[in-house]
Amino acid sequence: MSRAHRFDVPIKADSIDSPIVQYGGNATAIHFTTHDRQWGRVTFERLDSIKVTRGEYEPFPRASKDEPYSWVSTISDSDWLKSRHRYETEYYGGAYNFGGDVDEMLAEYSHYLFAFHDEFVEAIAAGIWIETDSEMLITKPTSAHPLNGIGHIEEFERIEAHGISCEVRRNPLPTDQINRNSRLCSQTLIEIGADLDGSVNTSWRLTQREFNGTTKTYLRNYFGHAIHTYNHIPDLNEIRPIIDQWLLEVRERRRKMGKS
């Protein structure tokens, strides 16, 4: 049976105002006013589905009657999440997310419930991020948003293999802050981009995520697929063999194309 579990977030929504739900690719977000009259925004990591319903009574029973109220919950044993996984498996299978693993939906996604005044927003996603500002955030991008990666950081180091140089950036935030943030969505620890033809594009990210009380680290490729999963935080030397092998493959492809 599906049940709602309190999900602690650092920001409290106003209990009276209704949200503004914006839909459209990476711009999809929930905009709301906070209890201290700021503007808040919820954005999503790998959003799969979102829906809005009217109502005064929560659509799922609480896992515990003694649990303190929270305007954000996660839903265990979600029929909606299982239905979405079945759909993706049946119609896309091996073509899911450019060759990704469709079972990531069961391993990494959550069914979120956001409760507002007489209105509920539900979403299936791999994570959420919540931020506030004195002004409405509908048209305001945030360069430091964790889901944007850390390409905006100016400091970087270089590594090289098979004649190809790469820029390596590290997350400068304190470890305890990264740990707290990873309870909401993935946090980039290391970002690697190959310098090809004078342009550097991020090709690999080492990310950290806490899910259901367990913290894991993922080495993800350009498409976001988890190529390797760790129960610890590997250093750069530990992931270098995978990166170096990829650089060898890049060099061979470029050689066949007649590029240096």
MIVEXRO-50873 format. One record per residue: residue in one letter; y, x, z of N, C-alpha, C in turn. Coordinates in Angstrom, 3 decimals. Example, Ala and Ser with C-alpha at 12.3 -4.5 7.8 and 13.67 -1.06 7.14 Angstrom:
<pts>
 aa  n.north   n.east     n.up ca.north  ca.east    ca.up  c.north   c.east     c.up
  A   -5.690   13.190    7.800   -4.500   12.300    7.800   -3.300   13.200    7.800
  S   -2.250   12.850    7.080   -1.060   13.670    7.140    0.030   12.900    7.870
</pts>
This chain:
<pts>
 aa  n.north   n.east     n.up ca.north  ca.east    ca.up  c.north   c.east     c.up
  M   -1.196    0.841    0.000    0.000    0.000    0.000    1.248    0.878    0.000
  S    2.193    0.548   -0.834    3.439    1.303   -0.922    4.274    1.116    0.340
  R    4.834    2.231    0.831    5.679    2.155    2.019    6.877    3.085    1.866
  A    7.982    2.699    2.514    9.214    3.479    2.448    9.280    4.456    3.615
  H    9.627    5.705    3.298    9.750    6.754    4.298   11.181    7.273    4.306
  R   11.751    7.389    5.480   13.115    7.901    5.606   13.221    9.268    4.951
  F   14.274    9.469    4.151   14.523   10.748    3.502   15.918   11.213    3.919
  D   15.978   12.245    4.734   17.255   12.702    5.274   18.085   13.411    4.209
  V   19.330   12.996    4.083   20.276   13.641    3.173   21.549   13.945    3.950
  P   22.335   14.931    3.509   23.499   15.363    4.286   24.717   14.458    4.162
  I   24.648   13.424    3.351   25.799   12.561    3.083   25.395   11.116    3.326
  K   26.287   10.333    3.918   26.008    8.936    4.226   26.846    8.029    3.321
  A   26.181    7.088    2.654   26.886    6.148    1.776   27.552    5.058    2.592
  D   28.644    4.518    2.065   29.304    3.388    2.689   28.366    2.178    2.682
  S   28.361    1.420    3.747   27.415    0.305    3.884   27.889   -0.981    3.228
  I   29.115   -1.002    2.705   29.670   -2.226    2.126   29.806   -2.138    0.608
  D   30.343   -1.039    0.098   30.628   -0.932   -1.337   29.349   -0.843   -2.166
  S   29.414   -1.383   -3.379   28.309   -1.278   -4.326   28.435    0.015   -5.123
  P   27.341    0.521   -5.655   27.399    1.760   -6.429   27.785    1.496   -7.882
  I   28.124    2.558   -8.569   28.293    2.536  -10.020   27.180    3.407  -10.594
  V   26.322    2.808  -11.393   25.198    3.545  -11.963   25.537    3.897  -13.406
  Q   25.568    5.180  -13.681   25.887    5.703  -15.007   24.594    6.170  -15.647
  Y   24.345    5.756  -16.888   23.089    6.126  -17.539   23.358    6.839  -18.859
  G   22.584    7.894  -19.123   22.705    8.597  -20.390   22.340   10.055  -20.271
  G   21.052   10.373  -20.436   20.616   11.763  -20.443   20.979   12.484  -19.164
  N   21.535   13.696  -19.308   21.900   14.500  -18.140   23.073   13.912  -17.366
  A   23.753   12.920  -17.965   24.890   12.298  -17.289   24.465   11.179  -16.348
  T   23.188   10.820  -16.348   22.716    9.748  -15.489   22.985   10.088  -14.028
  A   23.614    9.160  -13.306   23.985    9.425  -11.918   24.284    8.116  -11.202
  I   24.237    8.184   -9.884   24.688    7.083   -9.034   25.990    7.534   -8.383
  H   27.051    6.769   -8.595   28.344    7.067   -7.989   28.594    6.049   -6.877
  F   29.088    6.527   -5.736   29.246    5.646   -4.585   30.354    6.172   -3.681
  T   30.810    5.333   -2.784   31.765    5.771   -1.776   30.987    6.110   -0.501
  T   31.484    7.097    0.218   30.822    7.542    1.442   31.407    6.820    2.652
  H   30.766    7.001    3.789   31.226    6.339    5.009   32.603    6.834    5.438
  D   33.004    8.056    4.997   34.320    8.575    5.344   35.286    8.502    4.164
  R   34.992    7.569    3.221   35.882    7.222    2.108   36.082    8.350    1.109
  Q   35.079    9.161    0.901   35.045   10.117   -0.196   34.257    9.489   -1.348
  W   34.234   10.173   -2.471   33.381    9.759   -3.587   32.109   10.597   -3.574
  G   30.975    9.953   -3.741   29.701   10.650   -3.779   29.025   10.494   -5.128
  R   28.127   11.419   -5.434   27.365   11.351   -6.687   25.948   11.844   -6.442
  V   24.979   11.060   -6.911   23.579   11.462   -6.906   23.185   11.788   -8.343
  T   22.706   12.980   -8.582   22.155   13.344   -9.886   20.676   13.675   -9.705
  F   19.951   13.761  -10.836   18.496   13.805  -10.777   17.923   15.037  -11.475
  E   16.835   15.523  -10.912   16.064   16.589  -11.536   14.896   15.968  -12.294
  R   14.842   16.207  -13.602   13.781   15.689  -14.465   13.574   14.187  -14.247
  L   14.639   13.439  -14.420   14.564   11.983  -14.257   13.589   11.380  -15.254
  D   12.716   10.503  -14.769   11.791    9.772  -15.634   12.244    8.341  -15.826
  S   12.589    7.639  -14.756   12.924    6.219  -14.832   13.957    5.875  -13.772
  I   14.723    4.825  -14.049   15.708    4.349  -13.075   15.871    2.842  -13.254
  K   16.080    2.125  -12.155   16.305    0.678  -12.237   17.185    0.236  -11.077
  V   17.881   -0.883  -11.302   18.796   -1.441  -10.310   18.401   -2.888  -10.060
  T   18.309   -3.282   -8.803   17.969   -4.666   -8.468   18.901   -5.174   -7.376
  R   19.140   -6.495   -7.384   19.936   -7.127   -6.349   19.031   -7.521   -5.190
  G   19.597   -7.644   -4.022   18.822   -8.110   -2.883   19.343   -7.580   -1.567
  E   19.095   -8.328   -0.510   19.515   -7.933    0.831   18.380   -7.295    1.622
  Y   17.144   -7.571    1.219   15.994   -7.101    1.986   15.275   -6.007    1.214
  E   14.936   -4.939    1.914   14.301   -3.796    1.261   13.003   -4.206    0.576
  P   12.760   -3.697   -0.627   11.588   -4.126   -1.403   10.265   -3.534   -0.922
  F   10.311   -2.591    0.041    9.082   -1.970    0.544    9.121   -1.958    2.069
  P    7.982   -2.203    2.697    7.944   -2.112    4.169    8.104   -0.677    4.625
  R    8.666   -0.514    5.805    8.848    0.806    6.377    7.521    1.379    6.850
  A    7.362    2.674    6.688    6.141    3.330    7.156    6.033    3.244    8.670
  S    7.178    3.229    9.353    7.195    3.111   10.807    8.396    2.265   11.222
  K    8.155    1.296   12.076    9.253    0.452   12.555   10.192    1.227   13.464
  D    9.715    2.319   14.032   10.544    3.136   14.924   11.381    4.165   14.168
  E   11.185    4.236   12.854   11.890    5.235   12.053   13.363    4.869   11.932
  P   14.281    5.811   12.199   15.711    5.519   12.064   16.053    5.132   10.619
  Y   17.053    4.282   10.474   17.448    3.820    9.137   18.058    4.962    8.331
  S   17.776    4.984    7.056   18.418    5.911    6.127   18.649    5.180    4.814
  W   19.779    5.443    4.174   20.063    4.762    2.909   19.256    5.334    1.752
  V   18.574    6.475    1.988   17.700    7.074    0.979   16.276    7.129    1.534
  S   15.325    6.678    0.732   13.919    6.702    1.134   13.073    7.200   -0.031
  T   11.875    7.656    0.295   10.865    7.902   -0.737    9.727    6.908   -0.503
  I    9.066    6.532   -1.590    8.027    5.516   -1.531    6.667    6.172   -1.727
  S    5.815    6.066   -0.730    4.465    6.609   -0.849    3.562    5.608   -1.560
  D    2.500    6.117   -2.192    1.522    5.277   -2.903    2.238    4.330   -3.877
  S    3.146    4.886   -4.651    3.999    4.082   -5.535    3.249    3.600   -6.775
  D    3.152    2.299   -6.937    2.536    1.730   -8.140    3.366    2.052   -9.380
  W    4.674    2.109   -9.215    5.558    2.404  -10.350    5.328    3.826  -10.853
  L    5.247    4.776   -9.933    5.009    6.162  -10.320    3.644    6.309  -10.990
  K    2.622    5.668  -10.433    1.283    5.754  -11.031    1.261    5.106  -12.413
  S    2.001    4.015  -12.574    2.070    3.353  -13.876    2.753    4.238  -14.914
  R    3.830    4.925  -14.509    4.536    5.806  -15.434    3.637    6.990  -15.836
  H    2.854    7.504  -14.886    1.931    8.595  -15.190    0.868    8.141  -16.177
  R    0.332    6.940  -15.993   -0.672    6.418  -16.926   -0.089    6.267  -18.321
  Y    1.133    5.780  -18.403    1.806    5.589  -19.699    1.977    6.929  -20.411
  E    2.514    7.923  -19.703    2.742    9.234  -20.315    1.425    9.874  -20.738
  T    0.386    9.703  -19.928   -0.923   10.287  -20.253   -1.516    9.635  -21.489
  E   -1.431    8.307  -21.574   -2.032    7.580  -22.696   -1.330    7.848  -24.009
  Y   -0.002    7.849  -24.002    0.732    7.917  -25.265    1.203    9.317  -25.648
  Y    1.272   10.226  -24.685    1.773   11.568  -25.000    0.758   12.668  -24.689
  G    0.079   12.565  -23.552   -0.961   13.530  -23.229   -0.492   14.964  -23.346
  G   -1.123   15.745  -24.248   -0.793   17.150  -24.421    0.576   17.385  -25.029
  A    1.203   16.328  -25.568    2.541   16.473  -26.148    3.636   16.196  -25.119
  Y    3.253   15.960  -23.883    4.217   15.662  -22.827    5.183   16.828  -22.640
  N    6.458   16.555  -22.741    7.511   17.543  -22.492    7.240   18.876  -23.191
  F    7.075   18.817  -24.509    6.886   20.015  -25.337    5.682   20.843  -24.874
  G    4.576   20.154  -24.644    3.357   20.856  -24.283    3.176   21.102  -22.809
  G    3.906   20.370  -21.965    3.766   20.538  -20.528    2.564   19.798  -19.977
  D    2.396   19.839  -18.681    1.274   19.206  -17.994    1.725   17.869  -17.434
  V    1.198   16.770  -17.978    1.623   15.437  -17.559    1.319   15.185  -16.087
  D    0.351   15.891  -15.516    0.005   15.681  -14.115    1.075   16.202  -13.158
  E    2.091   16.877  -13.691    3.192   17.288  -12.829    3.883   16.068  -12.237
  M    3.770   14.920  -12.904    4.401   13.703  -12.382    3.814   13.321  -11.031
  L    2.514   13.528  -10.852    1.870   13.195   -9.585    2.064   14.295   -8.541
  A    2.214   15.524   -9.003    2.318   16.660   -8.087    3.748   16.956   -7.652
  E    4.734   16.629   -8.511    6.099   17.079   -8.246    7.137   15.960   -8.207
  Y    6.784   14.749   -8.636    7.762   13.670   -8.713    7.699   12.761   -7.489
  S    8.810   12.103   -7.205    8.888   11.123   -6.121    9.504    9.829   -6.642
  H    9.165    8.752   -5.965    9.800    7.451   -6.187   10.866    7.312   -5.110
  Y   12.139    7.356   -5.516   13.262    7.284   -4.586   13.823    5.867   -4.525
  L   14.274    5.490   -3.337   14.936    4.204   -3.127   16.284    4.460   -2.458
  F   17.368    3.980   -3.083   18.721    4.110   -2.545   19.213    2.709   -2.194
  A   19.540    2.482   -0.927   19.937    1.154   -0.456   21.451    1.078   -0.305
  F   22.042    0.105   -1.003   23.473   -0.169   -0.887   23.646   -1.615   -0.417
  H   24.857   -2.106   -0.406   25.111   -3.466    0.051   24.615   -4.467   -1.002
  D   23.576   -5.204   -0.667   23.009   -6.226   -1.557   22.551   -5.654   -2.891
  E   22.209   -4.401   -2.919   21.801   -3.771   -4.183   20.949   -2.544   -3.892
  F   19.917   -2.359   -4.717   19.040   -1.208   -4.581   18.949   -0.482   -5.914
  V   18.950    0.842   -5.849   18.699    1.667   -7.024   17.410    2.432   -6.754
  E   16.495    2.394   -7.720   15.242    3.136   -7.596   15.145    4.120   -8.754
  A   14.518    5.241   -8.501   14.379    6.262   -9.540   13.096    7.037   -9.328
  I   12.512    7.479  -10.428   11.391    8.409  -10.395   11.897    9.724  -10.957
  A   11.838   10.762  -10.144   12.387   12.057  -10.546   11.727   13.149   -9.723
  A   11.929   14.391  -10.167   11.370   15.539   -9.454   12.276   16.005   -8.328
  G   13.472   15.440   -8.233   14.380   15.821   -7.168   15.726   15.148   -7.349
  I   16.558   15.259   -6.339   17.910   14.694   -6.393   18.895   15.718   -5.846
  W   20.159   15.554   -6.217   21.222   16.346   -5.631   22.376   15.415   -5.315
  I   22.976   15.584   -4.134   24.052   14.709   -3.692   25.267   15.560   -3.358
  E   26.408   15.157   -3.897   27.641   15.910   -3.664   28.796   14.931   -3.461
  T   29.889   15.414   -2.872   31.058   14.576   -2.627   32.321   15.272   -3.095
  D   33.353   14.445   -3.290   34.659   14.960   -3.692   35.693   13.919   -3.313
  S   36.951   14.330   -3.249   38.024   13.384   -2.946   38.316   12.488   -4.137
  E   37.873   12.893   -5.333   38.075   12.104   -6.543   36.733   11.653   -7.111
  M   36.778   10.612   -7.922   35.566   10.102   -8.540   34.957   11.172   -9.441
  L   33.622   11.272   -9.431   32.944   12.374  -10.105   32.330   11.986  -11.450
  I   32.668   10.825  -11.973   32.025   10.362  -13.204   32.235   11.332  -14.359
  T   33.427   11.877  -14.496   33.705   12.781  -15.621   33.899   14.223  -15.163
  K   33.491   14.524  -13.956   33.769   15.843  -13.391   32.492   16.668  -13.298
  P   32.321   17.678  -14.157   31.137   18.540  -14.055   31.274   19.495  -12.876
  T   30.154   20.029  -12.427   30.156   21.008  -11.345   29.382   22.230  -11.807
  S   30.075   23.348  -12.006   29.422   24.540  -12.536   28.383   25.093  -11.565
  A   28.607   24.875  -10.262   27.700   25.426   -9.258   26.561   24.477   -8.916
  H   26.384   23.405   -9.670   25.285   22.464   -9.432   23.964   23.224   -9.524
  P   23.064   23.091   -8.530   21.835   23.899   -8.539   20.956   23.675   -9.756
  L   21.014   22.495  -10.357   20.173   22.226  -11.523   20.749   22.831  -12.797
  N   21.954   23.391  -12.713   22.532   24.106  -13.854   22.091   25.561  -13.893
  G   21.332   25.989  -12.896   20.932   27.391  -12.834   22.045   28.253  -12.277
  I   21.914   29.566  -12.464   22.891   30.499  -11.895   23.502   31.400  -12.975
  G   23.533   30.894  -14.198   24.115   31.664  -15.293   25.604   31.904  -15.140
  H   26.262   31.097  -14.269   27.705   31.260  -14.061   28.030   32.446  -13.157
  I   27.017   33.008  -12.513   27.248   34.149  -11.619   27.502   35.406  -12.453
  E   28.573   36.088  -12.163   28.973   37.221  -12.990   28.089   38.444  -12.766
  E   27.680   38.690  -11.543   26.890   39.890  -11.256   25.464   39.741  -11.781
  F   24.980   40.789  -12.440   23.604   40.780  -12.900   23.100   42.214  -13.001
  E   21.773   42.340  -13.042   21.142   43.644  -13.269   20.383   43.576  -14.577
  R   19.969   44.707  -15.076   19.244   44.738  -16.348   17.824   45.265  -16.159
  I   16.915   44.664  -16.905   15.568   45.215  -17.039   15.292   45.333  -18.531
  E   14.332   46.175  -18.898   14.021   46.367  -20.310   12.526   46.585  -20.491
  A   11.994   45.999  -21.550   10.591   46.220  -21.915   10.451   46.016  -23.404
  H    9.665   46.867  -24.036    9.377   46.767  -25.470   10.649   46.735  -26.312
  G   11.646   47.493  -25.864   12.882   47.635  -26.619   13.834   46.457  -26.499
  I   13.546   45.484  -25.605   14.417   44.322  -25.425   14.985   44.342  -24.015
  S   16.302   44.226  -23.935   16.993   44.223  -22.653   17.185   42.790  -22.153
  C   17.108   42.615  -20.838   17.294   41.291  -20.232   18.316   41.379  -19.101
  E   19.081   40.306  -18.950   19.968   40.168  -17.802   19.223   39.397  -16.707
  V   19.312   39.890  -15.484   18.658   39.257  -14.333   19.719   38.895  -13.304
  R   19.782   37.612  -12.946   20.724   37.145  -11.925   19.959   36.620  -10.730
  R   20.529   36.832   -9.545   19.897   36.389   -8.309   20.814   35.409   -7.584
  N   20.214   34.430   -6.942   20.985   33.444   -6.187   21.622   34.128   -4.969
  P   22.957   34.084   -4.853   23.618   34.789   -3.745   23.672   33.992   -2.440
  L   23.206   32.739   -2.452   23.299   31.916   -1.248   22.375   32.445   -0.154
  P   22.737   32.235    1.111   21.855   32.646    2.213   20.507   31.930    2.132
  T   19.464   32.591    2.616   18.114   32.044    2.524   17.998   30.692    3.209
  D   18.628   30.529    4.377   18.501   29.252    5.088   19.161   28.117    4.318
  Q   20.243   28.412    3.593   20.888   27.383    2.789   20.025   27.012    1.586
  I   19.415   28.011    0.948   18.496   27.735   -0.164   17.334   26.885    0.329
  N   16.812   27.191    1.499   15.693   26.422    2.055   16.094   24.964    2.285
  R   17.280   24.754    2.838   17.757   23.376    3.073   17.932   22.637    1.744
  N   18.551   23.299    0.798   18.811   22.658   -0.488   17.523   22.336   -1.242
  S   16.490   23.161   -1.046   15.242   22.952   -1.784   14.490   21.715   -1.325
  R   14.901   21.110   -0.219   14.308   19.842    0.204   14.771   18.698   -0.690
  L   15.906   18.915   -1.369   16.447   17.887   -2.260   16.011   18.099   -3.707
  C   16.158   19.335   -4.195   15.788   19.619   -5.582   15.507   21.112   -5.723
  S   15.029   21.507   -6.889   14.681   22.905   -7.130   15.920   23.800   -7.048
  Q   15.724   24.974   -6.462   16.780   25.969   -6.349   16.367   27.211   -7.127
  T   17.235   27.665   -8.014   16.940   28.868   -8.788   17.145   30.097   -7.923
  L   16.098   30.911   -7.828   16.170   32.162   -7.078   16.523   33.329   -7.987
  I   15.857   33.388   -9.136   16.094   34.440  -10.124   16.151   33.801  -11.500
  E   17.067   34.276  -12.321   17.209   33.774  -13.692   17.198   34.969  -14.640
  I   16.394   34.877  -15.695   16.220   35.992  -16.621   16.502   35.527  -18.044
  G   17.337   36.275  -18.746   17.647   35.951  -20.130   17.601   37.191  -21.002
  A   16.918   37.097  -22.135   16.830   38.230  -23.061   18.110   38.348  -23.876
  D   18.551   39.573  -24.075   19.744   39.855  -24.882   19.281   40.072  -26.321
  L   19.445   39.032  -27.152   18.983   39.068  -28.538   20.154   38.787  -29.475
  D   20.386   39.691  -30.382   21.453   39.533  -31.382   22.812   39.279  -30.730
  G   23.042   39.913  -29.589   24.330   39.792  -28.925   24.511   38.532  -28.123
  S   23.452   37.737  -27.969   23.536   36.491  -27.205   22.444   36.473  -26.140
  V   22.800   35.981  -24.945   21.845   35.907  -23.843   21.633   34.456  -23.464
  N   20.395   33.994  -23.591   20.041   32.634  -23.194   18.944   32.697  -22.145
  T   19.062   31.874  -21.118   18.077   31.889  -20.041   16.709   31.486  -20.570
  S   15.723   32.332  -20.333   14.364   32.077  -20.799   13.380   31.863  -19.660
  W   13.698   32.386  -18.483   12.800   32.264  -17.335   13.609   31.999  -16.076
  R   13.051   31.138  -15.213   13.639   30.897  -13.897   12.551   30.932  -12.841
  L   12.846   31.580  -11.742   11.991   31.503  -10.564   12.670   30.512   -9.630
  T   12.009   29.383   -9.359   12.633   28.319   -8.585   11.837   28.018   -7.323
  Q   12.534   27.504   -6.332   11.917   27.142   -5.056   12.105   25.652   -4.820
  R   11.044   24.985   -4.313   11.122   23.549   -4.028   10.231   23.215   -2.840
  E   10.791   22.472   -1.904    9.992   21.930   -0.807    9.611   20.502   -1.161
  F    8.328   20.207   -1.130    7.833   18.882   -1.511    6.825   18.427   -0.471
  N    7.125   17.301    0.180    6.247   16.768    1.233    5.942   17.804    2.302
  G    6.968   18.573    2.675    6.824   19.520    3.754    6.240   20.867    3.373
  T    5.865   21.038    2.111    5.288   22.297    1.650    6.232   22.962    0.652
  T    6.526   24.233    0.863    7.421   24.967   -0.034    6.613   25.792   -1.017
  K    6.948   25.648   -2.280    6.304   26.429   -3.333    7.380   27.055   -4.220
  T    6.981   28.124   -4.887    7.869   28.798   -5.830    7.220   28.759   -7.202
  Y    8.030   28.487   -8.229    7.512   28.309   -9.579    8.200   29.276  -10.537
  L    7.424   29.918  -11.385    7.983   30.676  -12.491    7.961   29.763  -13.699
  R    9.149   29.364  -14.153    9.262   28.370  -15.223    9.814   29.005  -16.493
  N    9.275   28.572  -17.649    9.733   29.105  -18.923   10.918   28.309  -19.452
  Y   11.287   28.585  -20.678   12.471   27.961  -21.288   12.413   26.434  -21.240
  F   11.214   25.851  -21.418   11.063   24.397  -21.427   10.912   23.804  -20.032
  G   10.921   24.646  -19.018   10.794   24.169  -17.658    9.365   24.055  -17.165
  H    8.383   24.502  -17.967    6.986   24.425  -17.552    6.688   25.477  -16.487
  A    5.933   25.089  -15.482    5.531   26.022  -14.437    4.382   26.886  -14.951
  I    4.685   28.114  -15.344    3.674   29.042  -15.852    2.843   29.613  -14.714
  H    3.471   29.765  -13.562    2.749   30.265  -12.398    3.360   29.640  -11.148
  T    2.500   29.276  -10.186    2.939   28.690   -8.922    2.530   29.600   -7.774
  Y    3.462   29.831   -6.848    3.217   30.736   -5.732    3.406   29.996   -4.406
  N    2.644   30.402   -3.409    2.827   29.888   -2.057    3.752   30.784   -1.250
  H    4.337   31.779   -1.909    5.297   32.678   -1.280    6.402   32.919   -2.301
  I    7.387   33.703   -1.926    8.474   34.039   -2.845    8.197   35.422   -3.426
  P    7.796   35.508   -4.683    7.502   36.815   -5.277    8.791   37.566   -5.589
  D    8.717   38.884   -5.548    9.880   39.651   -5.965    9.807   39.885   -7.470
  L   10.814   40.524   -7.996   10.908   40.725   -9.436    9.723   41.533   -9.962
  N    9.279   42.511   -9.198    8.157   43.348   -9.651    6.873   42.534   -9.826
  E    6.695   41.496   -9.008    5.479   40.698   -9.089    5.445   39.834  -10.345
  I    6.606   39.382  -10.798    6.623   38.530  -11.996    6.839   39.340  -13.276
  R    7.132   40.633  -13.141    7.401   41.459  -14.324    6.266   41.469  -15.344
  P    4.987   41.533  -14.958    3.937   41.547  -15.987    3.991   40.347  -16.925
  I    4.322   39.157  -16.388    4.427   37.960  -17.235    5.623   38.082  -18.156
  I    6.745   38.549  -17.618    7.960   38.702  -18.427    7.754   39.755  -19.506
  D    7.141   40.875  -19.130    6.939   41.965  -20.093    6.006   41.539  -21.226
  Q    4.978   40.762  -20.902    4.077   40.272  -21.950    4.814   39.336  -22.893
  W    5.665   38.502  -22.340    6.468   37.602  -23.175    7.408   38.397  -24.085
  L    8.012   39.450  -23.553    8.909   40.278  -24.359    8.155   40.976  -25.488
  L    6.914   41.357  -25.245    6.088   41.930  -26.307    5.865   40.913  -27.418
  E    5.605   39.668  -27.032    5.406   38.610  -28.030    6.696   38.332  -28.794
  V    7.818   38.372  -28.095    9.115   38.178  -28.756    9.354   39.291  -29.774
  R    9.069   40.524  -29.377    9.273   41.657  -30.292    8.425   41.516  -31.546
  E    7.155   41.084  -31.372    6.268   40.936  -32.524    6.744   39.819  -33.448
  R    7.215   38.727  -32.877    7.740   37.638  -33.718    8.966   38.098  -34.492
  R    9.832   38.834  -33.832   11.035   39.323  -34.503   10.690   40.336  -35.594
  R    9.680   41.153  -35.337    9.260   42.127  -36.348    8.762   41.427  -37.611
  K    7.993   40.351  -37.431    7.479   39.599  -38.581    8.608   38.890  -39.343
  M    9.683   38.593  -38.625   10.834   37.951  -39.255   11.788   38.958  -39.866
  G   11.466   40.242  -39.702   12.321   41.286  -40.245   13.531   41.607  -39.408
  K   13.468   41.247  -38.105   14.573   41.542  -37.199   14.188   42.736  -36.327
  S   15.193   43.497  -35.951   14.956   44.663  -35.113   14.819   44.258  -33.654
</pts>
